[in-house]
Amino acid sequence: MARDGHSRRPGRPGKDTGAREAILGVARTRFLARGYDAVTLRSIAREAGVDPALISYYFGSKRGLFGAAMALVTNPAEAIAEALQGDPATFGPRALRTMLVSWDSAESGPALLGMLRRVAADDDSAALVREVLERELIDRVADRIGGPHARMRAMAFCTQMAGIIVTRYLLRMEPIASMPAEEVARLYGPAVRAALQDPVRRRPAGPAPASANSDAGTRGRG
């Protein structure tokens, strides 16, 4: 039974029911109050008074609902999930270009910047976004690239991307703030790619230690 008292087939929205807005209102409140992992789509649907299938109909997934609840035209988690579908060897530069397109867009950029400012100013928003990034970005990237230290490499990738976002869009530091997107991708693509690679541990270069025999010989000559 839907909120307006009329039954309808699961997954099919009725006309002018306000179901989408009801879902968004409940989701926004619940995400901020309880975090990302603790909130289920079924609990949101129950509080909004709608069939759970409507959430999938309108938003596709939990991360899609989160992006809509945060008023994001482009959801970073959705964009990264799409970029992950290609060749893992070129994922880093591909994800960087995807991110630049989203943030440079006059349609989606202001909402993303608004979210970043909320995160910087509000602890609850920061905790929520951190949880989403860990679950929907870092964990997914780690699963996709695999291999040794996958999560550490995924975190390094996230750190590189966050640094570019903050300096280019929030702080607007030059020259990166006014660079064309293709120039940013050309300059920083190799660093983003390198962040995803497993670091090779090498012995620090330096003079070889003197052997015990040479030390003894030196002492004998003295």
C-alpha positions as CSV (number, residue, x, y, z in Angstrom):
1,M,0.0,0.0,0.0
2,A,1.5,3.3,-1.0
3,R,1.5,6.6,0.9
4,D,-1.5,8.0,-0.9
5,G,-3.6,4.9,0.0
6,H,-3.8,3.5,-3.5
7,S,-2.3,0.1,-4.3
8,R,0.0,-0.1,-7.4
9,R,2.2,-2.7,-9.0
10,P,5.7,-2.9,-7.5
11,G,8.2,-0.8,-9.4
12,R,5.7,1.3,-11.2
13,P,5.3,4.9,-10.0
14,G,1.8,6.4,-9.9
15,K,1.1,9.8,-11.3
16,D,1.9,12.8,-9.1
17,T,2.3,10.8,-6.0
18,G,5.4,12.6,-4.6
19,A,7.0,9.3,-4.0
20,R,10.4,10.3,-5.4
21,E,10.5,13.4,-3.2
22,A,9.4,11.4,-0.1
23,I,12.2,8.9,-0.7
24,L,14.8,11.6,-1.1
25,G,13.7,13.4,2.1
26,V,13.8,10.2,4.2
27,A,17.1,9.1,2.6
28,R,18.8,12.5,3.2
29,T,17.8,12.5,6.9
30,R,18.7,8.8,7.5
31,F,22.0,9.0,5.8
32,L,23.1,12.0,7.8
33,A,21.8,10.5,11.1
34,R,22.9,6.9,10.8
35,G,25.6,6.8,8.1
36,Y,25.7,5.0,4.8
37,D,26.2,1.3,5.7
38,A,23.6,1.2,8.5
39,V,20.8,2.5,6.3
40,T,18.9,0.0,4.2
41,L,16.8,0.7,1.1
42,R,13.9,-1.2,2.7
43,S,14.0,1.0,5.8
44,I,13.9,4.1,3.6
45,A,11.0,2.7,1.6
46,R,9.1,1.8,4.8
47,E,9.4,5.3,6.3
48,A,8.6,7.0,3.0
49,G,5.5,4.8,2.7
50,V,6.4,3.4,-0.7
51,D,7.1,0.1,-2.3
52,P,10.9,-0.7,-2.1
53,A,10.9,-1.4,-5.8
54,L,10.3,2.3,-6.4
55,I,13.8,3.1,-5.1
56,S,15.4,0.9,-7.8
57,Y,13.0,2.4,-10.4
58,Y,14.0,6.0,-9.6
59,F,17.6,5.7,-8.4
60,G,18.9,2.3,-9.6
61,S,21.0,1.5,-6.5
62,K,21.9,2.7,-3.0
63,R,24.8,4.8,-4.3
64,G,22.5,6.3,-6.9
65,L,20.0,7.2,-4.1
66,F,22.9,8.8,-2.1
67,G,23.9,11.0,-5.0
68,A,20.4,12.1,-5.6
69,A,19.8,12.8,-1.9
70,M,22.9,14.9,-1.8
71,A,21.6,16.8,-4.9
72,L,24.4,15.6,-7.1
73,V,23.7,15.7,-10.8
74,T,26.8,13.6,-11.3
75,N,27.5,11.1,-8.5
76,P,31.3,10.5,-8.1
77,A,30.7,6.9,-6.9
78,E,28.6,6.2,-10.0
79,A,31.2,7.8,-12.3
80,I,34.1,5.7,-10.8
81,A,32.0,2.5,-11.0
82,E,31.5,3.2,-14.7
83,A,35.2,4.0,-15.3
84,L,36.1,0.7,-13.5
85,Q,34.5,-1.3,-16.3
86,G,37.4,-0.7,-18.7
87,D,41.0,-1.9,-18.8
88,P,42.5,-1.8,-15.2
89,A,45.9,-0.8,-16.7
90,T,44.4,2.5,-17.9
91,F,41.8,3.0,-15.1
92,G,43.7,5.8,-13.3
93,P,44.0,8.3,-16.2
94,R,40.5,7.4,-17.4
95,A,39.1,8.1,-14.0
96,L,40.9,11.4,-13.8
97,R,39.4,12.5,-17.1
98,T,36.0,11.4,-15.9
99,M,36.4,13.4,-12.7
100,L,37.5,16.5,-14.6
101,V,34.5,16.4,-16.9
102,S,32.1,16.2,-14.0
103,W,33.7,19.0,-11.9
104,D,34.2,21.3,-14.9
105,S,30.6,20.9,-16.0
106,A,28.4,23.9,-15.4
107,E,25.6,21.5,-14.6
108,S,27.2,19.2,-12.1
109,G,30.2,21.1,-10.9
110,P,28.4,23.6,-8.5
111,A,26.6,20.7,-6.7
112,L,29.9,18.8,-6.3
113,L,31.6,21.9,-5.0
114,G,28.7,22.6,-2.6
115,M,29.1,19.1,-1.2
116,L,32.8,19.6,-0.8
117,R,32.2,22.8,1.2
118,R,29.6,21.0,3.4
119,V,32.1,18.2,4.1
120,A,34.7,20.8,5.1
121,A,32.3,22.6,7.5
122,D,30.1,19.9,8.9
123,D,31.3,16.8,10.8
124,D,28.2,14.7,10.1
125,S,28.5,15.4,6.4
126,A,32.2,14.6,6.5
127,A,31.6,11.3,8.3
128,L,28.9,10.3,5.8
129,V,31.0,11.1,2.7
130,R,34.0,9.3,4.2
131,E,31.9,6.2,4.7
132,V,30.6,6.3,1.1
133,L,34.1,6.9,-0.3
134,E,35.4,3.9,1.6
135,R,32.6,1.6,0.6
136,E,31.8,2.7,-2.9
137,L,35.1,4.0,-4.2
138,I,38.2,2.7,-2.3
139,D,36.8,-0.8,-1.7
140,R,35.6,-1.1,-5.3
141,V,38.8,0.1,-6.8
142,A,40.8,-2.3,-4.6
143,D,38.6,-5.2,-5.7
144,R,39.1,-4.3,-9.3
145,I,42.8,-3.8,-9.4
146,G,43.6,-6.7,-7.0
147,G,47.1,-7.9,-6.2
148,P,49.3,-7.0,-3.2
149,H,48.4,-4.0,-1.1
150,A,45.3,-3.3,-3.2
151,R,43.5,-1.2,-0.7
152,M,46.6,0.8,0.1
153,R,47.0,1.5,-3.6
154,A,43.3,2.4,-3.9
155,M,43.7,4.9,-1.1
156,A,46.8,6.4,-2.8
157,F,44.7,6.8,-5.9
158,C,41.9,8.5,-3.9
159,T,44.4,10.8,-2.2
160,Q,45.8,11.9,-5.6
161,M,42.3,12.6,-6.9
162,A,41.3,14.5,-3.8
163,G,44.4,16.7,-4.0
164,I,43.6,17.7,-7.5
165,I,40.0,18.4,-6.6
166,V,40.9,20.6,-3.6
167,T,43.6,22.6,-5.3
168,R,41.8,23.1,-8.6
169,Y,38.2,23.6,-7.5
170,L,38.1,24.6,-3.8
171,L,41.3,26.6,-3.3
172,R,41.6,27.5,-7.0
173,M,45.4,27.5,-6.8
174,E,47.2,28.6,-10.0
175,P,48.3,27.4,-12.4
176,I,46.1,24.2,-12.0
177,A,42.9,26.2,-11.5
178,S,42.9,27.7,-15.0
179,M,44.5,24.8,-16.9
180,P,42.4,23.1,-19.6
181,A,41.2,19.7,-18.5
182,E,43.3,18.0,-21.1
183,E,46.5,19.7,-19.7
184,V,45.6,18.6,-16.2
185,A,45.1,15.0,-17.4
186,R,48.4,15.1,-19.3
187,L,50.4,16.4,-16.3
188,Y,48.8,14.4,-13.5
189,G,47.7,11.2,-15.3
190,P,51.1,9.5,-14.8
191,A,51.0,10.3,-11.0
192,V,47.4,8.9,-10.7
193,R,48.5,5.8,-12.7
194,A,51.6,5.3,-10.5
195,A,49.5,5.6,-7.3
196,L,47.7,2.4,-8.4
197,Q,50.8,0.4,-8.9
198,D,52.4,-1.8,-6.3
199,P,55.4,-0.1,-4.9
200,V,58.7,-2.0,-5.3
201,R,60.7,-2.1,-2.2
202,R,64.4,-1.5,-2.8
203,R,67.3,-1.3,-0.5
204,P,68.4,2.3,-0.1
205,A,71.4,3.2,-2.3
206,G,74.6,4.0,-0.4
207,P,78.2,2.9,0.2
208,A,78.7,-0.8,0.8
209,P,79.5,-1.5,4.4
210,A,83.1,-2.5,5.1
211,S,83.7,-6.2,5.8
212,A,85.0,-7.5,9.0
213,N,88.3,-8.6,7.3
214,S,89.0,-5.2,5.9
215,D,88.3,-3.6,9.3
216,A,90.7,-6.1,10.9
217,G,93.3,-5.3,8.3
218,T,93.0,-1.6,8.8
219,R,93.4,-2.0,12.6
220,G,96.4,-4.2,12.0
221,R,98.1,-1.6,9.9
222,G,97.4,1.0,12.5
